[in-house]
Amino acid sequence: MLTDVSISRLTRGRAGRKTPDDIQSLLFRLWIVAFALKMVGSSWDVAWHFKWLRDDLAPPHLLNVVGSVLAMALVGLHWYTGFGVDKTAKRLLEVGIAIFMVAIPVDVINHRVNGLDITSWSPSHALLYIGTALMLAGCCRTAAGHPVVQGVFFAFFLENWHFPAQHQEYGVLELRSWDAGRPYAEPSLLEFAAKQMGRPVDRVMVEEFSLPVSDWVYPLWTLAGGMLVLVVARRVIGRRWTATAIVTGYLAYRAAMWVFLDLAHFPASLLPVFLLAGAVTIDLCFHYLPNSPIAGALLVTMAGYAALFAQAFFASAPPYAYAALPVAGLLLSIGWYLTSRPLRLPPAAERIGRPLRR
C-alpha cells in the first residue's frame, strides 16, 4: 500500500538532499510499478507480434505507455525536488527517459517507412532498450543500501537486457508450429512478411521471420551480457545468492507470463532455464574465488553452455553456435575484470534515506 505523502512536502531542491523515509519508500514503489507495467506490456508485445500484424494502439503498447508516462512523471519529480537521487542517478534517469521518448516516434516512423520490423534487434528498438537500461541504472544507484529493492531493479535490468533474445525463444516454437501445420502467426502476418521479403509464404520465409539472426547471437547475448549483469548485481548488492535470486525471480515471472499468454491464446516461448546454472556459478565464484574474475568468467561460461546444451537436449532451446563458447568466455572475462574495480556509490543512509521498511 502506497504511503500518503503531502504535496506541500515536495519542495524544490537539489539532487542529493536528504530524503524522508516515507517519500523514499513511495518513490521506490512507484518506480517498481512503472517498470512492472513496462515489462508486462513488453512481454505481451513480443507474443502479439508473433501472432498479428503490428498496431500502434495495440493493448500491450498502451500498457507500456502507461508505465512510461509514470516513469516520466517520476523523473520530473526527482528533477524538481532532488529527493531520492544524487547528481549521477538524476542524470542517468533524465538521459534514459529522453532517449526512450525519442525512440517511440523513431520506431513509429521506421514502421511507416520500412513496414514490418521483423527482428527485435533493430536500431529503433535498441534505443528503447538503451533508454530503459539507463533509467534502471539510475534506479539501481538510488537503491544503494536497500538490498531487496536494488535486487528488484537489477531483475528488471536483466529482463530488459534479455528482452531482444526472446525473439529466438519465440521463434523456435513459431517455426515448429509451421512444421506442425498449425502456425501461430495469422495468415495476414505471414503474407505481409513474405511480401516484404519478396518471396512466397514457405518454410524458408517462416524461418527467416522466426529466427532472423545468426546462431552466434543468442549465446553471446545471454552468456556474456546477461551473466555480466548478474556479476555486477552480485558485486553491488554484496549478498549471498544474489544472482541466483534474481534469475529465479525472472524465470518465475516468465513462467507466469507463459501461463497468462497461453490462456489468452497467444504464442508460447521457451524459458531460458539455463541461466540459472550460470547464476548459481556466479554466486559460488564470488564466495570461493572472490578475487579471480578470469577464472570465474570461464567457469560461468562453461556452466552456462553446459546447461544450454542440456536444455536443448532434454527439452528445447534456440539455435546456438558452439564456436561462440570461447568468444563468450573472453567477453565475460573482460567485462568481469573491468567491473571488479572499487565501486563509488552514494552514501545511501545520509543522502538518499534509510532502507525501505516493510
N, C-alpha and C positions, 0 to 999 in steps of 0.2 A: 504494500500500500504506500503511495507516494506521500511524502511529508508535506504538510501545509507550510508554505513559505510566503510571507507578506511581500507584496510588490515593493513596498516602501524600503525594504532592506536591500533591494537590488540596485544599489547606488553605483555611480560612475567610479571607476578605479583602474589602477594599472595592474597588468599581469604580475602575478606573484604575491598579491596581497593575501593575508591570512583568510582562509575560508571557514565559516562556521560549519560545524558538523552536519547540521540538518540540510544546509544548502549543498554541501559536498555530496551527501547521500542522494539528494534529489537529482543532482547533475549526473551522477553515475547511473541512476536508474533510468533517467530519460535517454542517456546515450545507449544504454543496453536495449531499450525499447526501439530506438531509431535503427540500430544495426540489426536487430531481430527482424523488423519489418522489411528492411532492405534485403536481408538474407533469405527470408521466406519467399519474397517476391522474385528474387533472382533464381532460386531453386525451381520455383514453379515455371519461371520463364523458359528455362532450358527444356523442360518437358514439353512446354507449349510449342516451342519451335521445332520439335521433332514430330509434331502431330499436325499443326495447322500453319497456314501462311502467317507471316508477321502482321501484327496490327498495333499501331501506335497506342491505342486506347484499350489494349487487352488488359484483363483483370490483374495479371502479375505485374504489368508495368505500372498500373495505378497503385498497387500495394507498395511497390518500390518507391514511387514518387512520394507517398505519404511519409515513409521513413526518411527520404532525402530532405523533404521540407522540414521535418522535425530536426534533422541534423543541421540544416541551415539556420534554423532559429536558435539552436544551442550554440553554434559558432558565434552568432550575433550577440548572444547573452554573455559568452566568455569575453568577446571583444569589448563590450560596453562595461561590464562590471569588473573584469580582471579576476573574478573568482574561479578557482579550480584549475588554473593553468599558470605555468611560468612563461617566459617570453618564447622559449623554443617550442613548447607544446602549442601555444597560441598560434605561432607561425605555421606549424605543421597543419593545424586544423584549418586555418584560413586558406593556405595554398591548396590543401586537399579538396575543400568544398569548391574552390574556384575552378580547379581542373575538372571536377565531376560535373559542375553545372555547364561548363563549356562543352564537355564531352556529349551531353544529351543532344543539343541541336546538331552537333557534328555527326553523331550517329544517325539521326533522322535524315539529314541531308545525304549522308552516304547511302542510305537505303533508297532514297528518292532517285539518286543518280545511278547507282550500281545495281539496284534491285535487291534480291535476297542475299543477305550476308551469311554464306554457308558455314563459316567456321567461327568459333568463339575467339580465335586468335587474331582477329583483325585489328588494325591500328585504332579505330574509333572505340572498339571495345576495350582495348588496352588502356585508353585514357580513363575509362570508368573504373577499371581495377586500380590504376595508379592513384586516382583521386581518393578512392575508398581506403587504400593502403596508407596514404599519408594521414588521413583523419584517424585511422586506427592507431598509427604510430603515436600521434599526439595524445590519444586517449590512454594508451599504454604508459606513456610518460606521466600523465596526470595521476595515474593509479599507483605510482610508486609508494610502497609502504602498505598497500592494500592487496595482499597476495591473491585472494579469491577473485576480486574484481579484475585485477590485472590478468589473471588466468582466463577469465571470460573474454576480455578484449583480445588476448592472444589467440583464443579459439576462433573468434571472428576473423582475425588476421589469417589464420590457417585456412579457413573456409574461403576467404577472398583470394588467397594465393592458389588454392586448388581448383577454384571455380572453372577456369578455362579447360582444365583437364577432364572435366565432366563430359565434354563433347565426345571424347573417346569412350567413356564409360556408358554413355547412352548409345553411341554409335555402334558398338559391338552388338547390342541387343536389337537395334534398328535393322542392321544388316541380317541378323538371324531371323527377325520377323519376316523379312522379304523372302528369305530362303524357305521359310515355312509356309509361304503363300498367304500370310496374314499380316501385311506391313502395317506398322504403327502409323506411319505418315499417311495423311489423307491424299487421295489422287491429285487434288489441285496443287498440293505442295510438291509432290514428285514431278508433276508436269511442269510446274514453274521452274523447279531446279534443273530439270532436263533441258528446258528451253534455254536457260541461262548458260548451261554448259555446252549447248549446241550438239546434243546427241539424244537418242531415244531413251525412253524410260526402260532401262535394263539393269542387270546386276552391276555392271561396271559403273553406271551412273549412280546407283544407290550406294555403292561402296565409296565413291568419291564424295558423296553427300554425307555419309555417315562417319567416315574415317579419312578426313582430308589432309592430315599432316603426317609427316614421316614417323616411322616406328621409333625413332630416336627421341622424339619429343616427350612422350609420356614418362619414361623412366627418368630422364634428366630433370623434368619439371617437378616430379614428385619426390625423387630420392636425393636430389641435390638441393633444389629450392625449398621444398616442403620440409625436409629434415633440418635445413638451416633455420627455418622459422622456429622449429621446436628447440633447437640448440640455443637460440637467443632467448626464447621464453624460459628455458630451464636455468640459464645463467642469470637473467634479470630477476626472476622471481626467487630463485635460490632454494626452493623446497623440493624434497624428495618426490619422485614420481610425478613431477610437474608435466613433462612431455607426455607420459602415459595417460594422465588425467585429461589433458587437452584433446588427444586423439580419441580417447574413449568417448568424451562428450561429443566430439564432431561425428563420430560414427553412429552414436545414438541418435543424433539429430538427423543424419542422412537416412537411417533406418525408419525413423518416424515419418519423414517426408516420403519415403518409398511407399509406406502403407497408405498415407493420405492420397498420394498421386495414383496409386493402384485403385483405390476405392473410387476415385474420380475418373477412372478410365483413361489415365494419361500413360505415356510410355514409361517403362521402368528403366533403371540404370544399375550397373554393377556398383557394389560398395568397395571402396579401397581398403579392405581389411588388412592388407599387407603393411599399411602404415603403422599399425600397432607394434609390429616387430621392431621397426626402426625406432619408435618412440621408447619402448622398453630398453633397447640397447643404449639409447642416448642417456637415459637415467642411470643405467648401470655404469656407463663410462664416466659420468660425472662423479659417481661415488667411488669407483675403484681406480679410474685413470684420470684424476681431476686436472692434471697438467699435461695431458697428451692429446692435443686436438687432432694431430695427424692420425695417430693410431685409432682414436675414437671415430674419426670420419670414415676410415677404412672398414672398421668393424660394423658401423651403422649401415654403410652402403652394402656390404656383403649380406648382412642380416635382412635388409630390405629387399635386396634382389632375390635372396633365397625364399622369402615369404611371397614375393610376387610370382616366382616360379611355381611355388606350391599352390597359390590361389589359382593360377592358370591351369595347373594340372588337375586339381581336385574339384574346382568349380569353373570359374571363367575370369578372364582379365583382358584388358585392352592389349593390342599388339605392342610388343616391346622388343628392342634390339639388344641382343646380348653384348654387342660391341660397345654399347653405351655404358656398361658397368665401370670400366676404368675411368672414363670421362666423368661420370657422376661422382666417383670417389675423389678424383682430382679437384673438381669444382667444390665439393663439400669440404675437402681438406683446406682449400684456400679460404673459403668463407668462414669455417670454424676457427682457423688461425687468426684471421683478421678481426673477428668478433671476440677474441679472447683477451683483448687489451682491457685495461681498467675502465670501468663504466663511470660516467659522470651524469648522475641522475639528480633531480631536485630533492632537497631535504623535505620530504613529504609532510612530516609531522609539524614542521614550522611554517611551511609556505602554502601547503595545499590541504591542510586539515588532517585530522586523525583518521585511523581506519574506520571503514563503514561498519556501523553497528547493526546487528540483526534484530 
